[in-house]
Amino acid sequence: MVGVGTGKATAGGWSGPVGQAAVAAEAARLERVLIELRRDLHRHPEAPGQEQRTAAVVARELRAAGLAVTTGVGGHGVVGVLKGSGPGRTVAYRADMDAVPPTDIVGGGSAPAHLCGHDVHTTVGIGVARVLARLRHRLKGTVVLLFQPAEETLSGARSMIASGVLERENVDEVHALHCGPFPVGQFAVTPGYGMPGQDKAEVTVSGPDADDSVRRLAVELGALATVALPQTPADLERIVAQAQTPDGPLARFVAVRATARGDKVNVSYRCWPQERYVEVRADVRRLTRSFTGAEVRFPAEPFPAMVCSERDARLLARHLRGTVGRNAVTELHAAFPPFSGEDFALFMDRLPGTYTFLGVRGPGTPVTASYPHYPDFAPDERAIGVGVRAMAGWIAERTRRVPDLTGAPR
């Protein structure tokens, strides 16, 4: 464990580096307050692009901690800036704020709900801000907190980036956490992997046999998948285990949804590695040509995969083992989950950084209680303090170190 530091105060006010013991003490002091904050956010979920109340709570908390705050960034985004007392680098931490729309809840829902853990992510981000603000006299450099709207629609990151916030704040690197189905207190790093992107196609069929062709074509397009959508908790358990298996069945995959509606087949698919989109598009065109009167259209270029640099993820893993615990880290050997994407990919296209999963599965709970988008998703709240301790320490370390995050090759 890194010590608190014994540097003497200088004319600029800096008295030595932020140590993990000091971070842990501040995080422990805040733990109960942060849990109550998360419960408040959980009771007031807001759909993507409608995060007015959540943004107001975030801005209030950041201002109370002494940060400079800007609201309305890329929609309802909030940016908090904390300047340390010594020179250093500018490091960003991103937390998403929106809830899951009812159409994206497994089995469907009647209203938006925090079933992806964004209330936890927001709370951890506020905790990081409050801990580091309390330790400002030992903090080098600048910390930029990015509270992002509309992650579930893959539009919020693009909007925040388009606002110029990264250039305006001269951000050097960016980091994030996401809740995952791993034991509470454990982190899952993704060296060389991350999360898949997404591509879509629309096939229109005409002619006297269109109804039959649409149904058969949907089946054939769905058969391009190499991994099936989970139907049972046992399927989810298997996917979690496979993601931690070197050279396992998820090291390369295609996940497909093909839905027949009227005279159309709507196709959505995710691949790993992302270079496979060229191959899958060719397969979609080939199958379409085999049906008389069928035409395919690809509305846009594939949404990019989030690729985590192997070097950067291992640096984070080393930090976590040294500060949180030797058994605090597991390693993923696949893009995970294979059926979900993340617009943090757009930040990592611009900057080096890390993205890791925060285990939120409590002892004895079913996997669906920690697997995002399931209706019984209920993260163990002890994960909040773990996430704050880990990320506050990591961000403080990054602001004072020389640039050694290289970013993932594109």
C-alpha positions as CSV (number, residue, x, y, z in Angstrom):
1,M,0.0,0.0,0.0
2,V,1.3,3.4,-0.9
3,G,2.0,5.7,2.0
4,V,0.4,9.0,2.8
5,G,3.4,10.9,1.8
6,T,5.7,13.1,3.8
7,G,6.5,16.0,1.4
8,K,6.7,19.4,2.9
9,A,4.5,22.3,1.8
10,T,5.9,24.5,-0.9
11,A,5.0,28.1,-1.8
12,G,2.4,26.7,-4.2
13,G,0.8,24.8,-1.3
14,W,1.6,21.2,-2.4
15,S,2.6,19.0,0.6
16,G,3.3,15.6,-1.1
17,P,1.4,13.1,-3.2
18,V,-2.0,11.8,-2.5
19,G,-1.5,8.4,-0.8
20,Q,-3.9,5.5,-0.8
21,A,-4.3,5.5,3.0
22,A,-5.6,9.1,2.9
23,V,-7.9,8.2,0.0
24,A,-9.3,5.2,1.9
25,A,-9.9,7.3,5.0
26,E,-11.8,9.9,3.1
27,A,-13.8,7.3,1.2
28,A,-14.8,5.5,4.4
29,R,-16.0,8.8,5.9
30,L,-18.3,9.4,2.9
31,E,-19.5,5.8,2.4
32,R,-22.9,6.2,4.1
33,V,-23.6,9.5,2.5
34,L,-22.8,8.1,-0.9
35,I,-25.1,5.1,-0.4
36,E,-27.9,7.5,0.5
37,L,-27.1,9.6,-2.6
38,R,-27.2,6.5,-4.8
39,R,-30.6,5.5,-3.4
40,D,-32.0,9.0,-4.2
41,L,-30.7,8.8,-7.8
42,H,-32.2,5.3,-8.1
43,R,-35.6,6.5,-7.0
44,H,-35.6,9.1,-9.8
45,P,-34.4,7.5,-13.0
46,E,-34.4,9.6,-16.1
47,A,-34.4,8.4,-19.7
48,P,-31.5,9.2,-22.1
49,G,-31.5,12.9,-22.9
50,Q,-33.8,13.7,-20.0
51,E,-31.4,13.8,-17.1
52,Q,-32.4,17.2,-15.7
53,R,-32.8,16.2,-12.1
54,T,-29.8,14.0,-12.0
55,A,-27.6,16.7,-13.6
56,A,-28.9,19.2,-11.0
57,V,-28.0,16.8,-8.2
58,V,-24.5,16.2,-9.7
59,A,-23.9,20.0,-10.1
60,R,-25.0,20.7,-6.5
61,E,-22.7,18.0,-5.1
62,L,-19.7,19.1,-7.2
63,R,-20.1,22.8,-6.3
64,A,-20.4,21.9,-2.6
65,A,-17.1,20.1,-2.9
66,G,-15.5,23.3,-4.3
67,L,-15.2,22.3,-8.0
68,A,-15.7,24.6,-10.9
69,V,-18.9,23.4,-12.6
70,T,-20.3,23.7,-16.1
71,T,-23.8,22.4,-16.9
72,G,-25.6,21.8,-20.2
73,V,-22.5,20.2,-21.9
74,G,-23.7,18.1,-24.8
75,G,-27.2,18.1,-23.5
76,H,-27.6,17.6,-19.8
77,G,-23.9,16.8,-19.3
78,V,-22.1,18.2,-16.3
79,V,-18.3,18.9,-16.1
80,G,-16.5,19.5,-12.8
81,V,-12.9,20.7,-12.7
82,L,-10.7,20.3,-9.7
83,K,-7.3,21.9,-9.7
84,G,-4.6,20.5,-7.4
85,S,-2.1,22.5,-5.5
86,G,0.9,21.3,-7.5
87,P,1.7,21.0,-11.2
88,G,0.8,17.9,-13.1
89,R,-1.3,16.4,-15.8
90,T,-5.0,16.7,-16.6
91,V,-6.9,13.4,-16.1
92,A,-10.6,12.9,-16.7
93,Y,-13.1,10.5,-15.1
94,R,-16.4,9.8,-16.9
95,A,-19.6,8.6,-15.3
96,D,-22.9,8.1,-17.3
97,M,-26.2,9.3,-15.7
98,D,-29.1,8.0,-17.7
99,A,-31.5,5.1,-16.9
100,V,-32.4,2.2,-19.1
101,P,-35.4,2.9,-21.4
102,P,-38.3,0.4,-20.9
103,T,-37.7,-1.1,-24.4
104,D,-34.2,-2.0,-23.4
105,I,-35.1,-3.8,-20.2
106,V,-34.9,-7.6,-20.6
107,G,-38.6,-8.7,-20.9
108,G,-39.7,-5.1,-21.4
109,G,-40.7,-2.5,-18.8
110,S,-43.2,0.3,-18.3
111,A,-40.8,3.1,-17.4
112,P,-37.1,4.0,-17.4
113,A,-35.2,2.3,-14.5
114,H,-31.7,2.3,-13.2
115,L,-31.0,-1.3,-14.2
116,C,-27.6,-0.7,-15.8
117,G,-25.9,0.8,-12.7
118,H,-25.5,4.3,-13.9
119,D,-26.8,5.6,-10.6
120,V,-23.8,3.7,-9.1
121,H,-21.4,5.2,-11.7
122,T,-22.7,8.7,-11.0
123,T,-22.3,8.2,-7.2
124,V,-18.8,6.8,-7.6
125,G,-17.9,9.9,-9.7
126,I,-19.2,12.2,-7.1
127,G,-17.3,10.3,-4.5
128,V,-14.1,10.6,-6.4
129,A,-14.6,14.3,-6.7
130,R,-15.3,14.7,-3.0
131,V,-12.4,12.6,-1.9
132,L,-9.9,14.4,-4.1
133,A,-11.3,17.8,-3.2
134,R,-10.6,17.0,0.4
135,L,-7.0,16.1,-0.5
136,R,-6.6,19.0,-2.9
137,H,-3.5,20.2,-0.9
138,R,-1.7,17.0,-1.9
139,L,-3.1,16.7,-5.5
140,K,-1.0,17.4,-8.5
141,G,-2.4,18.5,-11.8
142,T,-6.1,18.7,-12.6
143,V,-9.0,16.3,-12.4
144,V,-11.9,16.7,-14.9
145,L,-15.2,14.9,-14.0
146,L,-17.4,14.2,-17.0
147,F,-21.0,13.3,-16.1
148,Q,-22.4,12.1,-19.4
149,P,-26.0,12.0,-20.5
150,A,-27.6,9.6,-23.1
151,E,-25.2,6.6,-22.9
152,E,-28.0,4.1,-23.5
153,T,-28.7,5.7,-26.9
154,L,-25.0,5.9,-27.8
155,S,-25.3,9.7,-28.3
156,G,-24.1,11.4,-25.2
157,A,-20.4,10.9,-25.6
158,R,-20.5,12.2,-29.1
159,S,-22.4,15.3,-28.0
160,M,-20.0,16.0,-25.1
161,I,-17.0,15.5,-27.3
162,A,-18.5,17.8,-30.0
163,S,-18.9,20.5,-27.3
164,G,-15.1,20.7,-27.3
165,V,-14.7,19.8,-23.6
166,L,-11.7,17.6,-24.1
167,E,-9.8,20.4,-25.9
168,R,-11.1,23.1,-23.6
169,E,-9.8,21.4,-20.5
170,N,-6.7,20.0,-22.2
171,V,-7.5,16.5,-21.1
172,D,-4.5,14.0,-21.4
173,E,-6.4,10.8,-20.6
174,V,-9.8,9.5,-19.6
175,H,-11.0,6.6,-17.3
176,A,-14.3,4.9,-16.5
177,L,-15.9,2.1,-14.5
178,H,-19.0,0.0,-15.2
179,C,-21.0,-2.3,-13.0
180,G,-20.4,-6.0,-13.8
181,P,-21.5,-9.5,-12.6
182,F,-18.4,-10.1,-10.6
183,P,-18.0,-10.5,-6.8
184,V,-18.4,-7.3,-4.9
185,G,-14.9,-5.8,-4.3
186,Q,-13.4,-7.3,-7.4
187,F,-12.5,-5.6,-10.6
188,A,-12.4,-7.1,-14.1
189,V,-9.8,-5.5,-16.4
190,T,-9.9,-5.9,-20.2
191,P,-6.4,-5.9,-21.7
192,G,-6.6,-5.9,-25.4
193,Y,-10.4,-6.3,-25.3
194,G,-13.3,-4.0,-24.2
195,M,-16.8,-4.0,-25.6
196,P,-18.1,-4.6,-29.2
197,G,-19.4,-2.0,-31.5
198,Q,-22.6,-2.4,-33.5
199,D,-23.7,-2.5,-37.1
200,K,-27.3,-2.5,-38.5
201,A,-28.9,-3.5,-41.8
202,E,-32.4,-3.3,-43.2
203,V,-33.6,-5.8,-45.7
204,T,-36.7,-5.1,-47.8
205,V,-38.5,-7.9,-49.6
206,S,-41.0,-7.5,-52.4
207,G,-43.0,-9.9,-54.5
208,P,-45.8,-12.4,-54.1
209,D,-43.9,-14.6,-51.6
210,A,-42.6,-11.7,-49.6
211,D,-44.1,-12.8,-46.2
212,D,-42.6,-16.2,-46.4
213,S,-39.2,-14.9,-47.7
214,V,-39.0,-12.3,-44.8
215,R,-39.5,-15.1,-42.2
216,R,-37.0,-17.4,-43.8
217,L,-34.4,-14.7,-44.4
218,A,-34.7,-13.6,-40.7
219,V,-33.8,-17.1,-39.7
220,E,-30.9,-17.4,-42.1
221,L,-29.5,-14.0,-41.0
222,G,-29.9,-15.0,-37.3
223,A,-27.9,-18.2,-38.1
224,L,-24.8,-16.0,-38.7
225,A,-24.4,-15.7,-34.9
226,T,-21.7,-17.7,-33.2
227,V,-23.0,-16.9,-29.7
228,A,-26.7,-17.2,-28.7
229,L,-28.6,-14.7,-26.7
230,P,-28.9,-15.9,-23.1
231,Q,-32.2,-17.5,-22.2
232,T,-31.6,-18.6,-18.6
233,P,-29.4,-17.6,-15.6
234,A,-27.2,-20.6,-16.4
235,D,-26.6,-19.1,-19.9
236,L,-25.5,-15.8,-18.2
237,E,-23.2,-17.7,-15.8
238,R,-21.6,-19.5,-18.8
239,I,-21.0,-16.2,-20.6
240,V,-19.3,-14.7,-17.5
241,A,-17.1,-17.7,-17.2
242,Q,-16.3,-17.8,-20.9
243,A,-15.2,-14.1,-20.9
244,Q,-12.6,-15.0,-18.3
245,T,-11.3,-18.0,-20.3
246,P,-8.1,-17.4,-22.4
247,D,-8.7,-18.3,-26.1
248,G,-12.3,-19.2,-25.2
249,P,-15.4,-19.2,-27.4
250,L,-15.9,-15.4,-26.9
251,A,-12.4,-14.5,-28.1
252,R,-14.0,-14.1,-31.6
253,F,-17.8,-13.9,-32.0
254,V,-20.7,-12.6,-33.9
255,A,-24.0,-11.8,-32.0
256,V,-27.0,-11.2,-34.2
257,R,-30.6,-10.1,-33.8
258,A,-32.8,-10.4,-36.9
259,T,-36.4,-9.4,-36.6
260,A,-39.1,-9.9,-39.3
261,R,-41.6,-7.1,-39.5
262,G,-44.0,-6.8,-42.4
263,D,-41.9,-6.7,-45.6
264,K,-38.7,-6.0,-43.8
265,V,-36.0,-7.8,-41.8
266,N,-34.2,-5.5,-39.3
267,V,-30.8,-6.8,-38.4
268,S,-28.5,-5.7,-35.6
269,Y,-25.2,-7.4,-34.9
270,R,-22.0,-7.1,-32.8
271,C,-18.7,-8.6,-33.7
272,W,-15.3,-9.1,-32.2
273,P,-12.8,-8.1,-33.4
274,Q,-14.4,-5.1,-35.1
275,E,-12.6,-5.9,-38.4
276,R,-15.2,-8.7,-38.8
277,Y,-17.9,-6.2,-39.8
278,V,-16.6,-6.3,-43.4
279,E,-17.0,-10.1,-43.4
280,V,-20.5,-10.0,-41.8
281,R,-21.7,-7.3,-44.2
282,A,-20.6,-9.5,-47.1
283,D,-22.5,-12.4,-45.6
284,V,-25.6,-10.3,-45.2
285,R,-25.4,-9.2,-48.8
286,R,-24.8,-12.8,-50.0
287,L,-27.9,-14.1,-48.1
288,T,-30.0,-11.2,-49.3
289,R,-29.1,-11.9,-53.0
290,S,-30.3,-15.5,-52.6
291,F,-33.9,-14.2,-52.1
292,T,-35.8,-12.9,-55.1
293,G,-36.9,-9.3,-54.6
294,A,-34.8,-8.7,-51.5
295,E,-32.6,-5.6,-51.2
296,V,-30.3,-4.7,-48.3
297,R,-29.4,-1.2,-46.9
298,F,-26.8,-0.3,-44.3
299,P,-28.0,3.0,-42.8
300,A,-24.6,4.0,-41.4
301,E,-21.1,2.9,-40.7
302,P,-20.7,0.5,-37.8
303,F,-20.5,2.1,-34.3
304,P,-16.9,1.6,-33.2
305,A,-15.8,-1.0,-30.7
306,M,-14.3,0.1,-27.4
307,V,-10.7,-1.4,-27.5
308,C,-8.7,-1.2,-24.2
309,S,-5.0,-1.0,-24.6
310,E,-3.3,-4.1,-23.1
311,R,-0.5,-2.0,-21.6
312,D,-2.9,0.5,-20.0
313,A,-5.2,-2.1,-18.5
314,R,-2.3,-4.0,-17.0
315,L,-1.0,-0.7,-15.4
316,L,-4.4,-0.3,-13.8
317,A,-4.5,-3.9,-12.7
318,R,-1.1,-3.5,-11.0
319,H,-2.4,-0.4,-9.2
320,L,-5.6,-2.1,-8.1
321,R,-3.7,-5.2,-6.7
322,G,-1.3,-2.9,-4.8
323,T,-4.0,-0.7,-3.3
324,V,-7.3,-2.6,-3.1
325,G,-5.8,-6.1,-2.7
326,R,-3.9,-8.9,-4.5
327,N,-7.1,-10.8,-5.2
328,A,-9.0,-7.8,-6.3
329,V,-8.5,-8.2,-10.0
330,T,-9.7,-10.7,-12.6
331,E,-8.8,-10.5,-16.3
332,L,-11.3,-10.7,-19.2
333,H,-10.2,-12.5,-22.4
334,A,-13.1,-11.4,-24.5
335,A,-15.2,-8.3,-25.3
336,F,-17.8,-8.3,-22.7
337,P,-20.8,-8.5,-22.6
338,P,-21.0,-9.7,-26.2
339,F,-24.5,-8.2,-26.6
340,S,-23.8,-4.7,-25.4
341,G,-21.8,-1.7,-26.5
342,E,-20.6,1.5,-24.9
343,D,-20.1,5.0,-26.3
344,F,-17.1,5.5,-24.1
345,A,-15.5,4.1,-27.2
346,L,-15.6,7.6,-28.7
347,F,-13.6,9.0,-25.8
348,M,-11.0,6.2,-26.1
349,D,-10.8,6.9,-29.9
350,R,-9.5,10.4,-28.9
351,L,-7.5,9.7,-25.8
352,P,-5.6,6.9,-24.0
353,G,-7.4,5.6,-20.9
354,T,-8.9,2.6,-19.1
355,Y,-12.3,1.0,-18.7
356,T,-12.9,-1.7,-16.2
357,F,-15.8,-3.5,-14.5
358,L,-16.6,-2.9,-10.9
359,G,-18.0,-6.1,-9.3
360,V,-21.4,-5.6,-7.8
361,R,-22.6,-9.2,-7.2
362,G,-23.4,-9.8,-3.6
363,P,-22.8,-13.2,-1.9
364,G,-25.5,-15.7,-2.7
365,T,-27.3,-13.5,-5.2
366,P,-28.4,-14.7,-8.6
367,V,-26.4,-13.5,-11.6
368,T,-29.3,-11.5,-12.9
369,A,-29.0,-9.3,-9.8
370,S,-25.7,-8.0,-11.1
371,Y,-26.1,-8.4,-14.9
372,P,-27.2,-5.0,-16.5
373,H,-30.6,-4.6,-18.0
374,Y,-32.3,-7.4,-16.1
375,P,-35.4,-6.4,-14.1
376,D,-34.0,-7.7,-10.8
377,F,-30.7,-5.9,-11.2
378,A,-29.7,-4.9,-7.6
379,P,-26.0,-4.1,-7.2
380,D,-24.4,-4.6,-3.8
381,E,-24.0,-1.1,-2.4
382,R,-20.7,-1.9,-0.8
383,A,-19.2,-1.7,-4.3
384,I,-19.6,2.1,-4.2
385,G,-16.9,2.6,-1.5
386,V,-14.7,0.1,-3.3
387,G,-15.0,2.0,-6.6
388,V,-14.4,5.4,-5.0
389,R,-11.2,4.2,-3.2
390,A,-9.9,2.6,-6.4
391,M,-10.7,5.3,-8.8
392,A,-9.7,8.3,-6.6
393,G,-6.3,6.7,-6.0
394,W,-5.8,5.8,-9.6
395,I,-6.8,9.3,-10.9
396,A,-4.5,11.0,-8.3
397,E,-1.7,8.7,-9.4
398,R,-2.3,9.5,-13.1
399,T,-2.3,13.3,-12.6
400,R,1.3,13.2,-11.1
401,R,2.9,10.6,-13.4
402,V,4.7,11.1,-16.7
403,P,2.5,10.1,-19.7
404,D,2.9,6.4,-20.0
405,L,-0.6,5.5,-21.2
406,T,-0.3,4.7,-24.8
407,G,-3.9,4.1,-25.8
408,A,-5.2,1.2,-27.9
409,P,-4.1,1.1,-31.5
410,R,-6.8,1.8,-34.0
